[in-house]
């Protein structure tokens, strides 16, 4: 096997892993949506969204949010006293 093929195989394996994670998280999210819908169908006045929020966060965490760097301003320069 060539080095190129080994690299391609590694990328394919990584993509398969990511796909499985995304599909799994999606399936959990859909199940939680069905649970909420069931609560609504049963006429529950206060719907428990805890599991749905956790599933949504889990799906959101798969791809990290970009880090926004806030520039730090240097303090005002202070002149040294002259002699």
C-alpha positions in Angstrom: 0.0 0.0 0.0 1.3 3.4 -0.9 1.7 6.3 1.5 -1.0 8.2 -0.4 -3.4 5.3 -0.1 -2.7 5.0 3.6 -3.4 8.7 4.0 -6.7 8.4 2.0 -7.7 5.4 4.1 -7.0 7.4 7.3 -9.1 10.3 6.1 -12.0 7.9 5.1 -11.9 6.3 8.6 -12.0 9.7 10.2 -14.9 10.8 8.1 -16.8 7.5 8.9 -16.2 8.2 12.6 -17.5 11.8 12.3 -20.5 10.6 10.3 -21.4 8.1 13.0 -21.1 10.7 15.7 -23.3 13.2 13.8 -25.9 10.6 12.9 -25.9 9.3 16.5 -26.4 12.8 17.9 -29.1 13.6 15.4 -31.0 10.4 16.4 -30.8 11.3 20.0 -32.0 14.8 19.3 -34.9 13.5 17.2 -35.9 11.1 20.1 -35.9 14.0 22.5 -38.1 16.0 20.2 -40.5 13.1 20.1 -40.5 13.1 23.9 -41.4 16.8 24.0 -44.1 16.3 21.4 -45.5 13.4 23.4 -45.7 15.7 26.5 -47.5 18.4 24.4 -49.9 15.7 23.0 -50.6 14.6 26.6 -51.5 18.2 27.5 -48.7 18.8 29.9 -48.7 22.5 30.8 -45.0 22.7 31.7 -42.9 20.8 29.2 -39.6 19.4 30.5 -37.0 20.5 28.0 -34.0 19.3 30.0 -33.2 16.3 27.8 -33.9 18.1 24.6 -31.6 21.0 25.6 -28.8 18.5 26.5 -29.2 16.7 23.2 -29.1 19.9 21.3 -25.9 21.0 23.2 -24.3 17.6 22.5 -25.0 18.0 18.8 -23.7 21.6 18.9 -20.5 20.4 20.7 -19.5 18.2 17.8 -18.1 21.2 15.9 -16.5 23.7 18.3 -17.5 27.3 18.0 -14.7 29.5 16.6 -12.7 31.4 19.1 -13.1 35.1 18.8 -10.0 36.9 19.9 -10.7 40.3 21.4 -7.8 42.6 20.9 -6.3 43.8 24.1 -5.4 47.5 24.1 -2.1 48.4 25.6 -2.3 50.8 28.5 -1.6 54.4 27.8 2.1 55.1 27.6 3.4 57.1 30.5 6.5 59.3 29.9 9.3 58.8 32.3 10.0 62.0 34.4 12.8 64.0 33.0 15.6 65.1 35.3 
